[in-house]
Every structure is written in C-alpha cells, then in structure tokens.
Amino acid sequence: MQRLTIKEACQIIFQEKELEITNKTLEDIKKSFMFLTSFSKDKIIYGINTGFGPMAQYRIESNELNQLQYNLIRSHASGTGNALPPTYVKSVILARLNAFLQGNSGISPEVVFQLQQFLKHNITPEIFEHGSVGASGDLVQLSHLALALIGEGYVYKNNERIETKEVLKELHLQPLKLNLRDGLGIINGTSCMTGIALVNLIYAKRLLNHSIIASSMINEIIESFDDSFSKELNAVKLHPGQNYVAEEMRAFLKDSQLIRKRDELFKDDAELQKREFKKKIQEYYSIRCVPQILGPISDTLNYAENVVENELNSTNDNPIINLEIQNVFHGGNFHGDYISLEMDKVKIVITKLSMLMERQLNFLLNHRLNDKFPPFLNAGKLGLNFGFQGVQYTATSTTAENQSLSNSVYVHSIPSNNDNQDIVSMGTNSALMTKQVIDNSYQIIAIHIMAICQAIDLLKDNEKQKLSTKTKNVHQKIRKIATFISDDVSQSETIGEVANFLKENPLN
C-alpha cells in the first residue's frame, strides 16, 4: 500500500510532479488481479458475472463478461452541465489511481498504467458536473473517466477539446482493454468527490491565509488595539485554530507602528476625566473578533484535510479483495458520506469567512463607522465620483449567494436505482457547491483587499511610513494588478485578475 499526503497530491496536481509507484505496489496489484481471476471462476461475484445494482440478480454468461464491463461504462457516461476544469479532473484521476494502489480492488495492472499515463501527459477527460448521487460511487463522472481510458469520448489537452482516440494516437498509447471487473472498478468509488474535495481544501486553506492577512491589514490601517490578537487574551481560549490565527496576526504586524497598545488609553489624564471618549475603546466585532471567527474555520479545514486524506488513501469500491485470507468481501465502501459531510462543513465555514470579509469591507466603505476615510474610499469629487460604491454591491450579492449555497447537501438523500440506493450521500454535489462557495469567496476577498489597498493610499504620508513591512509588501503585490481608483472606470476585469492572482499565489 502507498500513502499519499495532501501535500504530495498538491505537488502532483499543481506542480506536475510525477507520481512514483513502488515495485511492491505494482506486484500487489498484479497478485490481487490474479487471485480474483482464479477465485471467481466457480463463484458468483458481483460485477464480474452478475448485472449491476438491482440487476445483480441476473447471472451473465461467460461469453458476455467483457462486454458487460463496456456496457456499464457507456450506459453510465451520461453526465450533463459544465465540464470540470482540468485541475479538478487531474485530481480525480490521481484519487482513482491512488485508490487502486492500495491493492484491494482486483483490477488489472493495465488500468493503473493507463491512469498513470493520463496523469503524466496531462490528459484530462471531459467529466461533467452533474450526475452523481454519491453512493455506489461517482458512477456517472467516473464513467466519463473510464470512457476516455478505453479511447472513447473527449479529453482536454492544452485547453483544447479533442477526441480521445486522436490524443492516444498522438502519444502512441493504446485504448485500455477491460478485464474481469475493470469497468466496475473504475467507476464504483468516491474518487470524483474526493478529487474535487482535495482541490477545494488547497484553495480554502489559501483563502484562510488571505483572510488573516486582510484582517491584520484592516486592524492596522484603522489603528486598532493589539490586545484582541494578543497571546495573553487568546491563550485562555483553548482552541488551536483561534491561537493559530492570533499568532499569525501578531507575526504579520510585529513591526507595525500604527497598531496601538492598550495602555495608550491611560496616558492622557484629561482624556480619562471626560464623560465621552472620542476614540473607540473597542472595535466592532468584525475587527476585534478575528481570531474567534477565523479560528473555527482553521480547525474545520484541518479536520477536513485529515478526512479527505484518509479517503484518498482508502479502497472505496465494491467488492474488495483481501489477499491475506484469500477472500472477496461485498459491502458499501463506495458510499461518500465522509466527503459529503466534510464538504458541507467546509462550505459553511468558507461562507462565514466571506461574511467576515464583506463586513470588514463595509466598515472601510462607511465613513460613519471608520471615522477616518472618505465615503466609499472615494478619491474623487464626492457626489460626482463613486469610489467603491458600485463594487460593494458585487461583494454583498456574492456573499448572499454563498449563504444560500451553504445549506447542507449531506441530508438531502433521494432514493434511486429502483430503491437499491435508498440512502445516498450527495457527496459530489456537496463538493461542487463548496467549489462554488470558494470561487465566490475569492471574488469577495479580491474586492476587500483592493479596498484595503485603496485605504492605504489614502493614508497620510507619515502613517504610510508606520505600516508593517508585510502590509507594504502586500500593497506592492496588489498594485501590480490593481491601480489606485480616482476616476470612475469599470472594475470587473481587475476584480477577476486579483481574484485569480489570490487563488494561485500566497500573499506573504
């Protein structure tokens, strides 16, 4: 068995590192296949000499066994909607391949070779978003993967949609010839939802880091007190995520001269005698409670990463082969509840992250709240120019969409397959909706960080000099993409460029 970490998977998906497969792993796969071939000769084994699902009550004649596997793939390749982006498809391929590398599926070694070649040459099959109910595996999506492996359907190569047979011919690869239960083995697993979940987590954790940075910067430019993210305050709350966020904020702002110490309040005796204080004693929650809000998000993503990594390294099809005791076991390892539940949790916490970013943005744009910047960070003539007034609508609207999408899919089981699949996970739907929430959130945080940079440019010169080194670095990075807004011009393209930059790059 080979265990693949999320970090290693990330290198394969994003950095085109080649997946290394040990000789022992290949030997175990071959042994599993040979055992199943021998074991199934005089027995009834689901998916080898039976129909599928409720059709398993029908025995298949020996001269029809191979055709059965092809019929299964072709009949179930019925997805609709948008095609998954290549990055996500590559992750799906990796997830399916790694499931087979556990040596418990009884598939032929040729399946592993073909999947490995697709990864190596960046061949991404056309896999559609709609089709899976997330139990008995991602049958529809993985059928489109299988269709490409046998040389049918379409794939994407260098962002071009091409017939699979043409790409295989160009690379001198042969279509996969299915053996024994190869067709069922390829499609009867959770690898589509797992592949999507894997990429979701990579982008979600990067989004969390961006939100910690944005929160640190807004605390700085409005000259907040430092005790809200102090070690002493947060250490008495025993959650690792909260303490991690506070620590990251302290590190980001360590050389800031704008962040205020609490004892500054008590230096002016005249101020202390006043009935009403001019400066705020405590900031609004969206500024002051960042560790408490982003902390649970950090903990949730870390737990989800553990679950997804476990699923990535699991045998998640049916039946499974156990070589130690020389037997075949039928059950439901293809059921996607683990991924479904975690993706529901991830989309809930990323929605909360987007809500925090939207509220911080509103604080910056509302001069009555921040008592420091012009309305909507307007650098032009008030009334004639509009600053970030129009851009705010996009952030607010997109946050509202996230709130709608964050409803649970895990509990939305609908029976299908003649009630054979009478309770299902909807795991792929959950993973796809989470993907949408994450994509939306990148647009929201792009607007927010653009607004923070606008506010920095509106600071007095002596205030700019007091900014932390890391804040200055972030400002410089964003200013290479998005310029200071003085005249009213469309910001749609710029928002997209900043969002894409944030999605693919760290800020510090």
N, C-alpha and C positions, 0 to 999 in steps of 0.2 A: 504494500500500500504506500502511496505517496501523499503527503500532506502539503497543501498549498496554502500559504498565508495570503491575507488580503493585500499586503504589501507586495508580495511576489506577483500576485494576479494583476495588480496595478501596473507593474513593470512590463508584463506581457501585453496587456491591453493598450497601454498608452505609450510605452517606450519601445515596443516591438522586440522585447527580449524573447529569445526562443525558449519554449518550454522543454526542459530536459526530462527525459523518461529513462529510468534505470533499466538495465537488462533484466533484473529480477522482476520488476513490474511487468515488463513485456512477457516474461516467462510465465508469471502467474495468470495473466490474461489468456495466454495460449492454453495453459492447463485447465482453466475454467471452461473454456470453449470445448476442449476435447472431452472433458468429463461430461458436460451437458449433452454433447453429441452421442456419447455412449449410453448415458443414463436414460435418455428419452426414447431410445429405440423400442422399448417394450412397455412404455408407460404413457399415460395421458398427462401432458404438461401444458399448462395454459400458455397460449401464444405460440406454441410450436406445432401442435397437431389439433388445436381447437380454434374455434372462432374467438371473437373478442367481445368483452363486456357481456351483455346478456346473451350474445351469440356464442358464448363459450360452451353452451350445451350441445353444440354441433361438432362432431369429430370431422377433421379434414383428412381427405385421402392422401396417401404418401406421395402421389404424383402431383399434388396441388400445393405442397407445403411451401415451396419457394414463391409461387405465385401469390400465396396468401400474404406474404410479407410486402410484396409490391402493391397489392390491392389496398392494404391497410394504409400505406403512406399516401398513395394517390387519392384515396377517398377522403382522407382527413386533411389534406392540404387545401383547406377551404377558408383561410383567413381573409379578413377584409380590413378596411381602414388604411391608415398611414403605414408605410413601411418603417420598421425600426431603424434608427440611424446606425451606420456602420460600427461605431464604437460599442454600442449595446449588443449588436449581433456578434461581434468578436468575443464579447464577454459571455454570451450564450454558448458559443462554440467551446470556449475554454471550460465553462461549467459542465457541459455534457461530456467533454473529453476527460476531465478530472474525475467525474463520477465513475467512468469506465476504468480508470487507472486504479481503482480500489480492488479490482479483480473479482468482483462478486456478481457480475451481470451475465456471464456466459456468452458475450458477444464475440464475434470473430476478430482476430488481430487486425484484419483489413479495415475494420471500422475505425480503430484507433489511428491507423496510418492515414486514412483519408481525412479525418478531423485534424490531425496534426499538419497535413499539407495545406488545408484551408487556412489554418492559423498562420502558418509560415509565409504563405503567399498573399495574405490579406484578402482572401476571397470571402466576401460576406453575402450569404444567401438573402434573398428577398423574403423577409419574415414580417408578417402583418401584425398590427397591434391587437386586433380583435379576433377572439376565437377560443381562448382558454377559460375553463371554469376552475382550473387549478386543482383538480383531483383526477386520478388516473393520469396524472402528469399534465404537462402543457401539450396535449396531443396535437392540436392544430398548428401551433407555432413550430413545434419540433418536427412536424411532418414536412413543413416547408424547408427546414434544415435538411431533413432526410432526402427530400426531393432533389436538392442540389447535390448531395453526396452521390446519388445514383445518376447524376448527369442530366437532370430534368429541371424545368423551371428557369428562374432568372437569378443572377447574382450581381453584386456591385463590385467593380474593380476600378480603383482610381476614380471613384464617384460616378462611374458610368454604368448604367444598367445594361447587362449583356446576357445573352442566353448562356446557361451554364455549360452546355456542350462545347461552345466556342472557347470559353476560358480554359476548360480542361484540355482541349486540343492544343491550345497555345502553350500550355505549361507541360504538355506531354504526360498528362495524368489520365488514368482510365476511370470511367464511372465505377462506383462501388458495386460489386455483385453481392447481393444479400444472401446470407447463410442462416440456417436454423431459425433463430429468433431475432436477427439483427434489426429488422424493421420495427418490431415492438420495442426492442431495447433502446433504439434511438429516440423514440417518441414518448415512451412511457416513464417520464421523470419530471422533476421540478426545475430543470436547468434553464428554462426561459425566464421564469420569475426570479430565479437565483442570479442569473446573469444581469438582469436589469437592476435587481436589488444591490448587487455588488457595485455597479457604476453609480447608482443613486447615493450610496454611502460615501464613496470617494468625493462626489460633488457636495454632499451635505456637510461633510466634515470641513471641507474648504470654505463652505459658506459660513459655518460657525466661526471659523477663524477670522473671516472678513468682518463678521458682525461684532466680534470682540474688538477688532481694530476700530471700526466705525464708532462703537460705543466709547472707546477710550478717547478718540479724537473729539467727539462732541463734548465729553466731560471736560476736556482741556480747553477748547475754544470758548466755552461759557464760564470757565474758571470755577469749576466745582470744587468742593472739598474732597480731600483724598481719603477720608475715613470710610467712605462707602465701599471701597475696594481694598481696604487695609487688611493686613494679615490678622490683626487682633480681632477685628469685628467678624470676619468670615470664619476664623478658626473655631469659634464656638458653635457654628452650624456644621454638623458632622457629615456633610455630603461632599464627596470628592469633586464632583463637577463644579459646584459653587466655588470651592477653594482653588480649583484649576483656573477658572475664569478670572477670579480676583488676582491671582498670581500673574497671569498673562497681562492684565491691565497694568499692574504695578511695573512689570518689566518694560511694557511699551512706553510708559510715561515717566520712567525713572529720572530722566534729565529735564523734564518739563519745569519751566519757571512760572507757568500760568496756573497750574493746579495749586489750590490753596490748602494750607494747614488749618485745622480746626482752631488752634489756639490764636490765630489771627483775629478771631471774633472778640477776643477778650483783651486786646491790647489798647483799644480806644475807650477810655473811661467815659467820655462824653457820649459815645455811641451806646454804651451799656445802660446809661441812665434814661434813654429815650423810651417813650411808650410804644412806638412802632419802629421796627428796624427797616432800613432801606434795602439792605442786602438780604437775600433769602437765607434762612437758617438751614433749610434742607431743600434739595432739588425735587422736581417731580419724579414719580416712580420710574418713568422710562429712562431717566438719567441715573437715579440713585440706586435702583434695584437690579442693575445689570447682572451681577453675579447670581442673584437669586432667580432670575428669569432664564439666563443662558445656561446656568449650571445643570438643571434637569435635562436640558437639550443635550449637553455634553454627555451626561450619564446614559441617556437613552440611546444616543448614537454608538457609544462604546459597547453597550449591551447588544444592540442590533448587529454590530460588527462581529461579535462572537457567535451569534446565531447564524448569520449568513456564512461565516467561515466554516462552521460545523456542517451546514447544508452543502456547501461547496465540496466538502471532503467526504460526503456521505454517498452510500449507494442508495439511490432514490427511485429505483424502478421495481418491477414485479414480473415474474418471481425472481428471487435472488438465489445464488449458488453458494453453498458452503463446502469448500474443498476438504476442510479438516474432518468433517463427519460424512462427507460424500453424500450430500442430500440437497434437495431443492425445497425452498420454502415460499409459499404463497401468502400475500398479505397486502398492505397498503402503504408501503414506503414512498409511493408516488404522491401522497397527499400533501398539499402545500400549506398547511395551517401555520407552521412555524414562520415561513416567509410572509404570509398574509398578515399575521398579527404584528410582526415587526415593522412591516411597511406601513401599516395603519398608524402605528406609534410614531414612526419617523415623519409621516406627513402631518400628523398633529403637531409635533414639536417644531417642524420647519414652518408651519403656518404661524405658530406663536412667535417664532423668530421674525417672520415677515411683519407681523403686527408690531413688534417692538421697533423694527426699523422704520415703519410707517409713522409711528407715534413720535419717534425722535425727529424724523423729518418734519412733521407738523410743528414740533416745538421750535425748530430752526426757522420755519417759514412764518410763524406767528409772532410778530414783534411785541405783542402784548404779553406773551409768555416768556420769551427770552430777554426782553427789555435791553437788547443790545444791537440787533441787526435791523435793517430796514424791512418793511413788509415784503414777504416772498423773496428775500435776499436780492431785492431789486436794485441794480446798479445804475439804472437809467432814471428817467423822469417819472415820478410817481403819478399814476393815472394814465400817462401816455405809454409807458412801458410796463411789462408784467413780470419780469424775472422768472421765478419758478412756479408761478401761479398755475399755468396750464399743465406743467409737468406733474404737479402734485396729484391731479386727478387720476393720472395713469397709475401712480403708486397706490392710491386709495382703492381704485377699482380692482386692481390686480390682487391686492390684499383681500378684498371681499370675495374674489373668486377662490382664493386659497381657503378661506373659511368654509365655503360650500364644499370644496373638494375634500376637506379633511374629515368628513363623515366616514364612519367605519364601513369597509367592504367585507371584512372578516366575518361579520354576522349576516351578510346578505346571501346566504346559500339558497340556490334554487335547484331542485332536483332535475335531473336529465337522464338520458341514456336508458329509457324505459324504467326509470327509477332505480336502476343499478347504482348510479351515482346519486344517492338520495341525500347526501350532505357533502357539500364541496367547499373549497377554501376561497375561491375567487382571488387567489394569490397574485396572479399576473395582472388582474385588474387593479389590485391594490398597489402593486409595484409601478404600474404605468401612471396611475393617478399621483403617486408620490413623485415620479419623474416630472409631471406637470407642475406640481407644487414647487419643486426645487427650481425648475426653469423660471417659473413666475417670480420666485424669490430673488433670483439673480437680477431680474429686471428692477425689482423694488430696491435692492441694495445698491444697484448701479446708480439709480436716481438719488438715493440718500448720500452716497459718497460724492457724487457730483455736487450736491448741495453743500456738503461739508467743505469741499474744496473752494466753492464759491464764498462761503463764510470766511474761510481763511484769508482769501484775497481781499475781503472787506475789513479785516482787522487793521488796526493802526500799525505802523512800521515797528514801533517798539514792542508791540505784542507779538508780531510775527517772529521777532528775534528770540522770544522766550519759548517758542514752541519746541516740543521734544524733537530729537533727531529723527525718530521713526515717523512722526507726523509729517515732518518736512519731506522725508523720502517718499511716503505715500502720495503726498501732494504732487511731487515731481512726476511720479509714475502716471498719475491720472491726467495731469496737464499735458502729457504727450499725446493723449487721446481726445480729451475734452477741454476746450478752451473756456476762459472766463466769459460769462454771459453779461453783456451790456446792452447790445441791441437785440431785438426780438427776432429770432430765427428758429426754424424747426429743429427740435432736439431728438426726433425719433431715431435717426441714424446713429447719432452719438450715443444715445442710451444703449442701443444694440451693441455698439462697439465696446463700450465699457463693460456691459454685461458679459460679453464673450471673453474679454480680457480677464475679468474676475473669475470666470468659470475655469479657465485654463492656466491661471498663474497665481502664485502666492503674492500677497501684498508686502510681506516683510521677510 
